[in-house]
Amino acid sequence: MSITRKQLNEAVSAGLISSQQADALFTFFEANAHATPRFSATHVLYYLGGLLAIGAMTLFMNLGWEAFGGAGIFFIALLYAGVGLKLTSAFAARNLVIPAGICATFVVFMTPLAIYGLQAWAGVWTEDITYQGYHRYIKWHWIYMELGTLAVGAFMAWRYKYPFLIMPIAVTLWYMTMDLTAMLTGGDAPWELRKLVSMYTGLLMIGLAFWVDVRSRHTADYAFWIYLFGVVAFWGGMSLQQSDSELSKALYFGINLLMIATGVMLVRRVFVVVGALGCGIYLAHLASRVFEDSWLFPIVLTAIGLAIIYLGILWQKHEKRIVERARRVLPVALRELLEARS
């Protein structure tokens, strides 16, 4: 929950606090806001600049860099990483947490490029492989780059403890499961197998994210990026599954409803967003296939929508009592997590 100056003024008008207390609270919140990601001009500039720098050395890397050769790429990557480390230390010394975290993350993203350059320099590659394909194609050749990235990412996360550092670790874990699948199947994993691997990898990442969430409930939000990529991997793999059974499609709808409920409980919007998309896909299927010529279907769907709105009104009315009773039966760690995230 974010507190605005307007809300503090309303509290003063209601006689809950004095104007001096409102001023002191606003100053306190403003002083601590710089360390928490939020939708402000300053933070948008931070992330835009950081993502442009990271994207330039990852997703948008072009074939022109191959002209430097393996040794050139390796030393350039080390130079960039050194600049990133220097900026991380400088920003950390000034307590600029978000810029420091972005620069530390930039260093982690330099790791696969450095390892690629070192391997190319050593003549390891036996095929026509370029770094441009690392973020585009599934190949077992990337395994050493991914293992190195995980090692550097884990060290940087341990050293600096910035939540944004978890992002490259989560991405690399996702990449590595796909590449390991390609390696174990001889280099060309069937599409059906890839979808299953994505789905089950996503489930494992969601479980890992929940564990991290519970462990870090009293500190920063280290689970956000693991949740994000875990949910996307799971939901994407599940949504791409093929079935002609209406029962399996109804089960898909039920899982998406469960994801929405999970997102509400854990206060994780990514569950709610993809769950809503999944429900929309299922309802579109019903409208276009099952009830294609039924004039009653839109009416029933409208009635269900209005009933859900009424359910929301009832929930708002009784939410506090229901939540308090439900949390009494939960383990202490989970109860503290929900209280911290609500």
Secondary structure in CASP SS format (residue, H / E / C, confidence):
PFRMAT SS
TARGET T0000
AUTHOR 0000-0000-0000
METHOD secondary structure of the structure
MODEL  1
M C 1.00
S C 1.00
I C 1.00
T C 1.00
R H 1.00
K H 1.00
Q H 1.00
L H 1.00
N H 1.00
E H 1.00
A H 1.00
V H 1.00
S H 1.00
A C 1.00
G C 1.00
L C 1.00
I C 1.00
S C 1.00
S H 1.00
Q H 1.00
Q H 1.00
A H 1.00
D H 1.00
A H 1.00
L H 1.00
F H 1.00
T H 1.00
F H 1.00
F H 1.00
E H 1.00
A H 1.00
N H 1.00
A H 1.00
H C 1.00
A C 1.00
T C 1.00
P C 1.00
R C 1.00
F C 1.00
S C 1.00
A H 1.00
T H 1.00
H H 1.00
V H 1.00
L H 1.00
Y H 1.00
Y H 1.00
L H 1.00
G H 1.00
G H 1.00
L H 1.00
L H 1.00
A H 1.00
I H 1.00
G H 1.00
A H 1.00
M C 1.00
T C 1.00
L C 1.00
F C 1.00
M C 1.00
N C 1.00
L H 1.00
G H 1.00
W H 1.00
E H 1.00
A H 1.00
F H 1.00
G H 1.00
G H 1.00
A H 1.00
G H 1.00
I H 1.00
F H 1.00
F H 1.00
I H 1.00
A H 1.00
L H 1.00
L H 1.00
Y H 1.00
A H 1.00
G H 1.00
V H 1.00
G H 1.00
L H 1.00
K H 1.00
L H 1.00
T H 1.00
S H 1.00
A H 1.00
F H 1.00
A H 1.00
A H 1.00
R C 1.00
N C 1.00
L C 1.00
V H 1.00
I H 1.00
P H 1.00
A H 1.00
G H 1.00
I H 1.00
C H 1.00
A H 1.00
T H 1.00
F H 1.00
V H 1.00
V H 1.00
F H 1.00
M H 1.00
T H 1.00
P H 1.00
L H 1.00
A H 1.00
I H 1.00
Y H 1.00
G H 1.00
L H 1.00
Q H 1.00
A H 1.00
W H 1.00
A H 1.00
G C 1.00
V C 1.00
W C 1.00
T C 1.00
E C 1.00
D C 1.00
I C 1.00
T C 1.00
Y H 1.00
Q H 1.00
G H 1.00
Y C 1.00
H C 1.00
R C 1.00
Y C 1.00
I C 1.00
K C 1.00
W H 1.00
H H 1.00
W H 1.00
I H 1.00
Y H 1.00
M H 1.00
E H 1.00
L H 1.00
G H 1.00
T H 1.00
L H 1.00
A H 1.00
V H 1.00
G H 1.00
A H 1.00
F H 1.00
M H 1.00
A H 1.00
W H 1.00
R H 1.00
Y H 1.00
K C 1.00
Y C 1.00
P H 1.00
F H 1.00
L H 1.00
I H 1.00
M H 1.00
P H 1.00
I H 1.00
A H 1.00
V H 1.00
T H 1.00
L H 1.00
W H 1.00
Y H 1.00
M H 1.00
T H 1.00
M H 1.00
D H 1.00
L H 1.00
T H 1.00
A H 1.00
M H 1.00
L H 1.00
T C 1.00
G C 1.00
G C 1.00
D C 1.00
A C 1.00
P C 1.00
W H 1.00
E H 1.00
L H 1.00
R H 1.00
K H 1.00
L H 1.00
V H 1.00
S H 1.00
M H 1.00
Y H 1.00
T H 1.00
G H 1.00
L H 1.00
L H 1.00
M H 1.00
I H 1.00
G H 1.00
L H 1.00
A H 1.00
F H 1.00
W H 1.00
V H 1.00
D H 1.00
V H 1.00
R H 1.00
S C 1.00
R C 1.00
H C 1.00
T C 1.00
A C 1.00
D C 1.00
Y C 1.00
A C 1.00
F H 1.00
W H 1.00
I H 1.00
Y H 1.00
L H 1.00
F H 1.00
G H 1.00
V H 1.00
V H 1.00
A H 1.00
F H 1.00
W H 1.00
G H 1.00
G H 1.00
M H 1.00
S H 1.00
L C 1.00
Q C 1.00
Q C 1.00
S C 1.00
D C 1.00
S C 1.00
E H 1.00
L H 1.00
S H 1.00
K H 1.00
A H 1.00
L H 1.00
Y H 1.00
F H 1.00
G H 1.00
I H 1.00
N H 1.00
L H 1.00
L H 1.00
M H 1.00
I H 1.00
A H 1.00
T H 1.00
G H 1.00
V H 1.00
M H 1.00
L H 1.00
V C 1.00
R C 1.00
R H 1.00
V H 1.00
F H 1.00
V H 1.00
V H 1.00
V H 1.00
G H 1.00
A H 1.00
L H 1.00
G H 1.00
C H 1.00
G H 1.00
I H 1.00
Y H 1.00
L H 1.00
A H 1.00
H H 1.00
L H 1.00
A H 1.00
S H 1.00
R H 1.00
V H 1.00
F C 1.00
E C 1.00
D C 1.00
S C 1.00
W C 1.00
L H 1.00
F H 1.00
P H 1.00
I H 1.00
V H 1.00
L H 1.00
T H 1.00
A H 1.00
I H 1.00
G H 1.00
L H 1.00
A H 1.00
I H 1.00
I H 1.00
Y H 1.00
L H 1.00
G H 1.00
I H 1.00
L H 1.00
W H 1.00
Q H 1.00
K H 1.00
H H 1.00
E H 1.00
K H 1.00
R H 1.00
I H 1.00
V H 1.00
E H 1.00
R H 1.00
A H 1.00
R H 1.00
R H 1.00
V C 1.00
L C 1.00
P C 1.00
V H 1.00
A H 1.00
L H 1.00
R H 1.00
E H 1.00
L H 1.00
L H 1.00
E H 1.00
A H 1.00
R H 1.00
S C 1.00
END
